[in-house]
Amino acid sequence: MLFKVLIEKEWLGFGHKFGHRIGHGIDKHNDNDRSPVFLQFIDCVWQVTNQFPQSFEFNEYFLTFVLDHLYSCLFGTFLYNSEKERRQAGVSSRTQSLWSFVNHNKEMFLNPLYNDGDLEPPGQGGAAARVLFPETSVRYMRLWTGYYCRWNPRMRPQDTVKHRQSQLLAIKDQLRSKVEHLRKELEGRRKSKDELALGPGGSGASAAGIVAGVGPPHPTMIKYDTVNI
């Protein structure tokens, strides 16, 4: 998932002060440096995924998982304020990366509705297909109940949704394998049809030439041509 690269480059590598903005290990809750900027960014991402559910490889659980461990400090990914501080503290050797867990449990975070067929190579309409234009009007904004209200069982039964997503992923894999099998079978039938049309010794080409008027003339045509009237 390239979304991890975006976070690493634009937030972690660029020097977002996660330590000050989140307040890891600091008791000053009224600190002016506290700010939920990253939370707002993830919320915006969810709003876009809500408008384009087939355009993102990751699911909603991936976004909530990232935010949960933004505050939990179970992983060293979001600790400290910069790459320099993380290197000085030896974060890479003393803690585990959040992305390592995600890579080892990728099935948990995949979107069953994701359609990778939209990602065509440039020059074939792919450049236009990769651009998303979300609606930015307030009336299109939704409350992210999957994150803010997930502990309220009346709002959203999370276990049922996660179970349903795993079922959809399994069905999607089955359909993909079936489509691949049918594609190979169709290619095999086309090859057999082409070989049948050619026939032994290239007779198919001769027949095609006669139909087009290129092959040798018919004996009857020769006989009529040589008759003296």
Secondary structure, 3 states (H helix, E strand, C coil): CCHHHHHHHHHHCCCCCHHHHHHCCCCCCCCCCCCCHHHHHHHHHHHHHHHCCCCCCECHHHHHHHHHHHHHCCCCCCCCCCHHHHHHCCHHHHCCCHHHHHHHCHHHHECCCCCHHHCCCCCCCHHHHCCCCCCCCHHHCCCCHHHHCCCCCCCCCHHHHHHHHHHHHHHHHHHHHHHHHHHHHHHHHHHHHHHHHHCHHHHHHHHHHHHCCCCCCCHHHHHHHCCCC
